[in-house]
Every structure is written in structure tokens, then in C-alpha cells.
Amino acid sequence: FEEQVRRSPDAVAVVFEGEQVSYAELNVRANRLARLLVARGAGPESLVAVALPRSTDLVVALLAVLKSGAAYVPVDVEYPADRVGFMLSDADPVCLLTDSASLAVLSAKGVVGPAPLVLDGVDLAGFSGADLVDGERSGVLDGSCPAYVIYTSGSTGRPKGVVVPGSALVNFLGSMGVRFGLGVGDRWLAVTTVSFDIAGLELFLPLVCGAAVVVAGSLWVRDVAGLRLLLVSSGVTVMQATPSLWRALLADGGVAGDLAGVRVLVGGEALAVDLARDLVGVAGSVTNLYGPTEST
């Protein structure tokens, strides 16, 4: 990502609800937050829980955790209290990176976690925006260090934490980068919850290729008509979604014409033959993806 910042500092990196953030600005924001995280104990082999709504701040936060050397643990505040409580207890993160609204939801559920770092309550202006180096971290950051821990439902119903090392994530993104050939000018519409493994592809692949991530807010994700509008108005060239969501989009009248030239990615559920045929008939290309956690 930092190499891409040097190649295209002024290119658009993130788009969210009309706001466009350049690669240079995104990098500075992530570096400042990363230094605060280091000061709070984050570093290689440690974990930081992240409970934030879908926004530019979420992308900043995930990059900041990785820059600090730590691994992120995504926490969906809409999950049942018992599940969230177990995840936080099991992962034992050094802090909970959140905002005041999300913290209020967790508190109302009676969830007890690590000391919260509330993003909308901190001033990062005093931290350097330059890229971090290993001397600033608590240890050496290399490919063997965890990048994120994601919790599956588990065959017994008890959540299971899967630790994905940085080298595996880099390998996965490298392969997908070759396959899809993203570059400056491409825009990827990110609709998947960060608690689901495919979100790593949506959020990070564009950012190592010079493309832009168009982050769909939580309300957009639940509104098929709104999602179609966002797809068109944002000039999206790539989108990944479940078969259920693609089927709903195709059922929404004229969306088929909006997919011409769009690289369609499908995953998360079995892809039915009829839906595959419908998508191939209207999209620029269709790729069926499955198992990023198993692949990494």
C-alpha cells in the first residue's frame, strides 16, 4: 500500500458518501492512528479489536492496525452479546478501536471488553503522518505476523478464531491482482461486512493496485435500489457479492444494463446455473470465488 501511495499519491483511494480521499491523505491518517495504537500497546503478535461502522474511518483503522504491526479482529456490534463477549475474551486484544455510537451499542448489550480507543474522541494532529519503521514498533514486522483474526461460526456453534498471517494475505492479494488487473481509474464497490473473510479482498486489493474502494454504508447494503444507484453514480468497475444479492439486483428492473463492463465477482454461497448464465449475459466478466480463509 505504501508503495502504491508513492506511485499515485493524488489518485482517489476511498469514496464514501460523497467524500473522496486520496492515497496520500489515507496514508497520513492511517500512520497517525498507527502511532497512537503503538502507544496503546499494539504491535507484532498482538491483536486490536475493531468495532466501527462502514465508513472511510473503517479503512483508516484497518490500515493503521496493520501498520502498527498488530492484527485486527473485526467485531460486528449487531452480533449477539454472548458472541461478541466470547470473541473479545478469546482474542484478548490490547484495545478496542471503536467510535462513541458503536461503544454505546456494545455497552447497552452489557459487553465487557478491553480498554476502548474511541476514534471520535481523539486528536491525532500531534502524531507524525510519515510511514512507520520497525524501530518504532514493539517488534519486527514480517510475513509470519498475524494480519487479522476472523471468527467463524464453528461446526459446534462456538465461534472459532482463524489467524491469517500477513504472508498469506499478501499471497492471496497478489494472485487476485494478477487475475483482475486493477489499476488507477478502477472502482470497487465494497458491500461485505468486515467480519466476513471476503472483505479483505474488497478493501485491500484496490489499495495495493491504485484503484479506489467505494465503501457502501450499512443502509445502502440493505437497500437493493439504493445499491444499484450507488453502483451507477460511483462509476463502479468491480463488485463482489453473494448470489442472493446478485439475484436481488438483477430482479430490480434495469440493473442489467448497468453491469455492462463491470467485473462481477460472486462468492459466499453456491452459484446456481441460471444466475451464472444471467450474469454472464450482462456483465463484463463473471468470476466465482470461494474460500478465502481456506485459501490463505
Secondary structure, DSSP 8 states (H G I E B T S, - for coil): -HHHHHH-TTSEEEEETTEEEEHHHHHHHHHHHHHHHHHTT--TT-EEEEE--SSHHHHHHHHHHHHHT-EEEE--TTS-HHHHHHHHHHH--SEEEE-HHHHHHHHHTT---S-EEEGGG---TTS--S---GGGSSS---TTSEEEEEEE--TTSS-EEEEEEHHHHHHHHHHHHHHH---TT-EEEE-S-TTSTTHHHHHHTGGGTT-EEEE--HHHHT-HHHHHHHHHHTT--EEEE-HHHHHHHHTSTTHHHHTTT-EEEE-SS---HHHHHHHHHHSSEEEE---HHHH-
